[in-house]
């Protein structure tokens, strides 16, 4: 007996069952949106056959049971993941404001540091001896010198400055910045004053009083420190700050501002200064401005009319410089500061803040907040000079020191 199982019969031929063909997935460029749904392709995968029925849907979904039948539910138009919150505009505005403030502060600090590094703090007022007590106002001694420092021969010719060596005071004025009103007082350079004893700014040597002399002689003898000493001695007014600018710097500032608007009441000409003006409103460039403030031979009042013109122009200059259009516009601010600070000589304690106060005080005079005048005079003195009216000078100084409205007048 054979324990081995019988050999199986030959293989039976099974009838062929044709499986439904699965269509190939079309390229992605033909799939349309999302998953690129093809009804035949999806049904063939999920159900193994193609019923030939098309639901008319373009996008596929998950089959779900509804009433025993299988239906295809299209996906919803909902974003994947959690919903995107609405923008918080208050927060955005707050953040934007902070960024803007930081940027403006950074620009301001950078400008302040840059401009501060260019200031020429060369005058040491600590060397001035026997000084009067400080008053309630901030006082500036503003000096225009005839310095030709840094000027080429062509510039000297163009600006009609001549070629004299060294430098002398071309104009002097006291500016008192007070809460009661600002006052600008011009000091004629031919004023007859006493040059007191002093200590040399360079040598440190003590010098005795010289006695009567013209005011501009003090500057020629020992520069700004002796000029401050002489003004303080003859007025008993404490000078807080000193500012001096030469010909080139003055003209450059005007040009950097794009000119200064001025109303000239009466036209005049002067060959020495190069002045040639018609009456009326006009914009003066640097060359014209320098001619305007230097002219004296074209006027019957000579130096007195010149000091009035200087006051008028400086006030107009400050009025145009101390504006948002200049301060907030870097394309105007930087050239203006660069043009002026290189040639502006100030005392060691003068800061940009003090310089700004000086300009705004002059601007206030231009807008009517204060007054401008010449030093009160009381007749002639030796060497074709002028004697100060000392009772009026004393009253003027007391009003400034006590921050009172100035009522003193001058007939020049």
C-alpha positions as CSV (number, residue, x, y, z in Angstrom):
1,X,0.0,0.0,0.0
2,X,1.4,3.3,-1.0
3,X,1.3,5.9,1.8
4,X,2.1,8.7,-0.6
5,X,-0.8,10.7,-1.7
6,X,-1.9,10.3,-5.2
7,X,-0.3,12.6,-7.7
8,X,-2.5,15.5,-8.3
9,X,-4.1,15.7,-11.6
10,X,-2.7,18.1,-14.1
11,X,-3.3,21.7,-13.6
12,X,-6.7,22.9,-14.5
13,X,-7.1,25.6,-16.9
14,X,-8.9,28.4,-15.0
15,X,-11.1,30.6,-17.0
16,X,-9.6,34.0,-17.6
17,X,-11.0,36.8,-15.5
18,X,-10.2,40.2,-17.0
19,X,-9.5,42.8,-14.3
20,X,-10.5,46.3,-15.0
21,X,-7.6,48.3,-16.3
22,X,-6.4,51.1,-14.1
23,X,-5.7,54.2,-16.0
24,X,-2.4,55.8,-15.6
25,X,-2.3,59.0,-13.5
26,X,-2.0,62.0,-15.9
27,X,0.9,64.4,-15.5
28,X,0.7,67.0,-12.7
29,X,0.2,69.7,-15.2
30,X,-3.1,68.1,-16.3
31,X,-4.3,67.2,-12.8
32,X,-5.9,70.5,-12.1
33,X,-6.2,71.8,-8.5
34,X,-5.4,69.9,-5.3
35,X,-4.8,66.2,-5.6
36,X,-5.5,66.1,-9.4
37,X,-8.5,63.9,-9.0
38,X,-9.5,61.5,-11.8
39,X,-12.8,59.6,-11.0
40,X,-11.8,56.5,-12.9
41,X,-8.4,56.3,-11.4
42,X,-9.8,56.7,-7.8
43,X,-12.6,54.3,-8.2
44,X,-10.3,51.7,-9.7
45,X,-8.0,51.9,-6.7
46,X,-10.7,51.9,-4.0
47,X,-13.2,49.6,-5.5
48,X,-11.3,47.5,-8.0
49,X,-13.6,48.2,-11.0
50,X,-15.0,50.9,-13.0
51,X,-18.7,51.2,-12.8
52,X,-18.7,53.7,-15.6
53,X,-20.7,56.1,-13.5
54,X,-19.5,59.7,-13.2
55,X,-20.8,61.8,-10.5
56,X,-19.8,65.0,-12.3
57,X,-17.5,65.9,-9.4
58,X,-14.1,67.5,-10.3
59,X,-12.5,67.1,-6.9
60,X,-12.2,63.9,-5.0
61,X,-13.1,63.3,-1.4
62,X,-13.5,60.7,1.3
63,X,-16.2,58.1,0.8
64,X,-18.8,58.2,3.5
65,X,-21.9,56.1,4.2
66,X,-25.2,57.8,3.7
67,X,-28.2,55.6,3.9
68,X,-26.3,52.5,3.1
69,X,-24.8,53.9,-0.1
70,X,-21.3,55.1,-0.7
71,X,-21.1,58.7,-1.9
72,X,-18.1,60.9,-2.6
73,X,-18.1,64.1,-0.6
74,X,-16.0,66.9,-2.1
75,X,-13.4,68.6,0.2
76,X,-14.4,71.9,1.7
77,X,-12.7,75.2,0.9
78,X,-11.1,75.5,4.3
79,X,-7.5,76.3,5.0
80,X,-5.3,73.5,6.3
81,X,-4.6,73.7,10.0
82,X,-6.0,76.4,12.4
83,X,-7.6,79.5,10.8
84,X,-5.5,82.6,10.2
85,X,-6.4,85.4,12.7
86,X,-7.4,88.8,11.5
87,X,-4.5,91.4,11.5
88,X,-4.1,93.5,14.6
89,X,-3.8,96.9,13.1
90,X,-3.4,98.6,16.5
91,X,-0.3,96.5,17.2
92,X,1.1,97.1,13.7
93,X,0.7,100.9,14.0
94,X,2.3,100.8,17.5
95,X,5.2,98.8,16.3
96,X,5.6,101.0,13.2
97,X,5.5,104.1,15.3
98,X,8.2,102.7,17.7
99,X,10.4,101.8,14.7
100,X,9.9,105.3,13.2
101,X,10.8,107.0,16.5
102,X,13.9,104.9,17.0
103,X,15.0,105.7,13.4
104,X,14.5,109.4,13.9
105,X,16.3,109.4,17.2
106,X,19.1,107.5,15.7
107,X,19.4,110.0,12.8
108,X,19.2,112.9,15.3
109,X,21.9,111.5,17.6
110,X,24.1,110.7,14.6
111,X,23.7,114.2,13.2
112,X,24.3,115.7,16.7
113,X,27.5,113.7,17.1
114,X,28.7,114.5,13.6
115,X,28.0,118.2,13.9
116,X,29.5,118.4,17.4
117,X,32.7,116.9,16.1
118,X,33.0,119.7,13.5
119,X,32.5,122.6,15.9
120,X,35.6,124.7,16.5
121,X,35.5,125.2,20.3
122,X,38.7,127.3,20.4
123,X,37.9,130.3,22.6
124,X,38.7,129.7,26.3
125,X,36.6,132.2,28.3
126,X,38.1,130.8,31.6
127,X,41.2,132.9,30.7
128,X,39.1,136.1,31.0
129,X,39.7,137.7,34.4
130,X,37.6,139.8,36.8
131,X,34.3,138.9,35.2
132,X,30.8,140.4,36.1
133,X,28.2,138.2,37.8
134,X,25.9,136.2,35.5
135,X,22.4,137.5,34.7
136,X,19.1,135.9,34.1
137,X,19.4,135.9,30.3
138,X,21.8,134.0,28.1
139,X,24.1,136.4,26.4
140,X,26.2,135.9,23.2
141,X,28.9,138.0,21.7
142,X,28.6,137.5,18.0
143,X,31.6,138.6,15.9
144,X,32.0,138.8,12.1
145,X,35.7,138.8,11.2
146,X,37.4,139.7,8.0
147,X,39.3,136.4,8.1
148,X,40.1,135.1,4.6
149,X,41.1,131.7,6.0
150,X,40.8,128.9,3.5
151,X,39.9,131.2,0.6
152,X,41.5,130.9,-2.8
153,X,42.7,134.0,-4.8
154,X,39.7,133.5,-7.1
155,X,37.2,133.4,-4.1
156,X,38.8,136.6,-2.6
157,X,38.3,138.3,-5.9
158,X,34.8,137.1,-6.4
159,X,33.7,138.1,-2.8
160,X,35.6,141.5,-2.9
161,X,37.4,140.7,0.3
162,X,40.9,141.9,-0.6
163,X,44.0,140.0,0.5
164,X,44.9,141.5,3.9
165,X,46.7,139.1,6.2
166,X,45.4,138.2,9.6
167,X,41.9,139.0,10.7
168,X,40.1,141.9,12.3
169,X,36.6,142.4,13.6
170,X,34.2,143.5,10.9
171,X,31.2,143.6,13.2
172,X,30.3,143.0,16.8
173,X,27.0,142.6,18.5
174,X,25.5,141.4,21.8
175,X,22.5,139.0,21.6
176,X,20.6,138.6,24.8
177,X,18.2,135.6,24.8
178,X,15.6,136.4,27.5
179,X,12.2,135.1,28.4
180,X,10.9,138.7,28.4
181,X,12.1,139.2,24.8
182,X,15.3,138.9,22.8
183,X,17.6,141.9,22.2
184,X,20.3,142.4,19.7
185,X,22.7,145.3,20.3
186,X,25.3,146.3,17.7
187,X,28.6,147.6,19.0
188,X,30.2,150.0,16.5
189,X,33.8,148.9,16.0
190,X,34.9,152.5,16.3
191,X,33.4,152.8,19.8
192,X,35.8,154.6,22.2
193,X,36.3,152.3,25.2
194,X,38.8,151.4,27.9
195,X,41.0,148.4,27.3
196,X,41.5,147.0,30.8
197,X,44.3,144.9,32.3
198,X,44.2,141.4,31.1
199,X,46.1,138.1,31.0
200,X,47.4,137.1,27.5
201,X,45.4,134.2,26.1
202,X,48.6,132.6,24.6
203,X,51.4,133.9,26.8
204,X,49.6,133.8,30.1
205,X,51.4,137.1,30.9
206,X,49.6,139.9,32.8
207,X,49.3,143.1,30.9
208,X,48.3,146.5,32.4
209,X,45.3,148.5,31.2
210,X,45.8,150.4,28.0
211,X,43.2,153.1,28.5
212,X,41.1,154.7,25.8
213,X,41.1,153.0,22.4
214,X,38.8,151.8,19.7
215,X,36.9,148.6,20.5
216,X,38.2,146.6,17.5
217,X,41.8,147.3,18.8
218,X,41.1,144.8,21.7
219,X,40.6,142.0,19.2
220,X,43.7,142.9,17.2
221,X,45.8,142.9,20.4
222,X,44.8,139.5,21.9
223,X,41.9,138.0,20.0
224,X,38.5,136.9,21.3
225,X,39.4,136.6,25.0
226,X,40.5,140.2,25.3
227,X,37.5,141.4,23.2
228,X,35.2,139.6,25.7
229,X,37.2,141.1,28.6
230,X,36.8,144.6,27.1
231,X,33.1,144.3,26.5
232,X,32.4,143.0,30.0
233,X,34.6,145.7,31.6
234,X,32.8,148.6,29.7
235,X,29.3,147.2,30.1
236,X,29.4,145.2,33.3
237,X,27.4,142.5,31.4
238,X,28.5,138.9,31.6
239,X,29.1,137.2,28.3
240,X,28.0,133.6,28.4
241,X,29.1,132.5,24.9
242,X,31.2,133.7,22.0
243,X,30.6,133.0,18.3
244,X,32.7,134.2,15.4
245,X,32.5,133.6,11.6
246,X,34.7,134.7,8.7
247,X,33.8,135.8,5.2
248,X,34.0,132.4,3.6
249,X,31.9,130.7,6.2
250,X,29.2,133.3,6.1
251,X,28.8,133.1,2.3
252,X,28.9,129.3,2.3
253,X,26.0,129.1,4.8
254,X,23.9,131.4,2.7
255,X,24.6,129.3,-0.4
256,X,23.9,126.0,1.5
257,X,20.5,127.3,2.4
258,X,19.8,128.2,-1.3
259,X,19.9,131.9,-0.6
260,X,18.2,134.1,1.9
261,X,15.0,136.1,1.2
262,X,15.3,139.8,2.1
263,X,13.3,143.0,1.4
264,X,15.7,145.8,0.6
265,X,13.9,149.1,1.1
266,X,16.2,151.3,-1.0
267,X,18.6,150.2,-3.7
268,X,22.4,151.0,-3.4
269,X,25.7,150.3,-5.0
270,X,29.3,150.1,-3.6
271,X,32.4,149.3,-5.6
272,X,34.4,148.3,-2.6
273,X,32.0,145.6,-1.4
274,X,30.6,144.7,-4.8
275,X,27.1,145.7,-3.7
276,X,24.6,146.4,-6.5
277,X,21.0,146.1,-5.3
278,X,17.6,147.2,-6.5
279,X,14.8,147.9,-4.0
280,X,12.3,145.2,-3.3
281,X,11.9,141.5,-2.3
282,X,14.8,139.4,-3.5
283,X,16.9,136.3,-2.7
284,X,20.5,136.9,-1.9
285,X,23.2,134.3,-2.6
286,X,26.4,134.1,-0.6
287,X,28.3,136.7,-2.6
288,X,25.4,139.2,-2.5
289,X,24.8,138.6,1.2
290,X,28.4,139.3,2.1
291,X,28.3,142.5,0.0
292,X,25.1,143.6,1.8
293,X,26.4,143.2,5.3
294,X,29.8,144.8,4.5
295,X,28.7,147.9,2.7
296,X,29.1,151.2,4.6
297,X,30.4,153.8,2.1
298,X,27.2,153.9,0.2
299,X,25.3,155.3,3.2
300,X,25.2,158.7,4.8
301,X,25.2,157.0,8.3
302,X,28.1,154.8,7.2
303,X,28.9,152.2,9.9
304,X,25.6,152.7,11.7
305,X,23.5,151.8,8.6
306,X,25.8,148.9,8.1
307,X,25.2,147.5,11.6
308,X,21.4,147.8,11.0
309,X,21.8,145.9,7.7
310,X,23.8,143.2,9.6
311,X,21.2,142.8,12.2
312,X,18.4,142.6,9.6
313,X,20.2,140.0,7.5
314,X,21.3,137.8,10.5
315,X,17.7,137.8,11.7
316,X,16.4,136.8,8.2
317,X,19.2,134.1,7.9
318,X,18.2,132.6,11.3
319,X,14.5,132.8,10.4
320,X,15.2,130.7,7.3
321,X,17.7,128.3,8.9
322,X,15.7,127.5,12.1
323,X,12.8,126.0,10.3
324,X,11.5,122.4,10.0
325,X,12.2,122.5,6.3
326,X,15.9,123.0,7.1
327,X,16.3,121.0,10.3
328,X,14.3,117.9,9.2
329,X,15.7,117.9,5.6
330,X,19.1,116.1,5.6
331,X,19.8,117.4,2.1
332,X,19.6,121.0,3.5
333,X,20.7,120.4,7.1
334,X,24.0,118.6,6.4
335,X,25.3,121.0,3.8
336,X,24.3,124.0,6.0
337,X,26.0,122.6,9.1
338,X,29.0,121.5,7.0
339,X,29.4,124.9,5.5
340,X,29.1,126.8,8.7
341,X,30.7,124.7,11.4
342,X,34.0,124.5,9.6
343,X,34.5,128.3,9.9
344,X,32.5,129.0,13.0
345,X,34.7,129.6,16.0
346,X,33.0,129.4,19.4
347,X,33.9,129.1,23.1
348,X,34.8,125.8,24.7
349,X,31.5,125.6,26.5
350,X,29.3,126.2,23.5
351,X,27.3,123.2,22.5
352,X,25.0,122.6,19.5
353,X,22.1,123.2,21.9
354,X,23.5,126.7,22.8
355,X,24.1,127.4,19.1
356,X,20.5,126.4,18.3
357,X,19.3,128.8,21.1
358,X,21.3,131.6,19.5
359,X,19.7,131.0,16.1
360,X,16.2,130.8,17.5
361,X,16.8,134.0,19.5
362,X,17.7,135.8,16.3
363,X,14.7,134.3,14.6
364,X,12.5,135.6,17.4
365,X,13.8,139.1,16.7
366,X,13.0,138.7,13.0
367,X,9.4,137.7,13.9
368,X,8.9,140.7,16.3
369,X,9.7,138.9,19.6
370,X,12.2,141.4,20.8
371,X,14.2,144.3,19.4
372,X,17.4,145.2,17.6
373,X,19.3,148.5,18.2
374,X,22.7,150.1,18.1
375,X,24.5,150.9,21.4
376,X,23.3,154.3,22.6
377,X,25.9,157.0,21.8
378,X,26.6,160.4,23.2
379,X,28.7,162.1,20.7
380,X,32.2,161.8,19.1
381,X,35.5,160.8,20.7
382,X,39.2,160.9,19.7
383,X,40.4,159.2,16.5
384,X,37.0,159.7,14.8
385,X,35.4,157.3,17.2
386,X,32.1,157.4,19.2
387,X,31.4,157.7,22.9
388,X,28.8,155.6,24.5
389,X,25.9,157.1,26.4
390,X,26.8,155.5,29.7
391,X,23.6,156.3,31.7
392,X,21.6,154.6,28.9
393,X,24.1,151.7,28.6
394,X,23.8,151.1,32.4
395,X,20.0,151.0,32.2
396,X,20.1,148.7,29.1
397,X,22.5,146.3,30.9
398,X,20.3,146.2,34.1
399,X,17.2,145.4,32.1
400,X,19.0,142.5,30.3
401,X,20.6,141.2,33.5
402,X,17.2,141.1,35.3
403,X,15.4,139.7,32.3
404,X,13.1,142.7,31.9
405,X,11.7,144.1,28.7
406,X,14.2,146.5,27.1
407,X,12.9,150.1,27.0
408,X,16.1,151.9,26.2
409,X,16.4,153.3,22.7
410,X,19.1,154.6,20.5
411,X,19.1,157.6,18.1
412,X,21.4,155.9,15.6
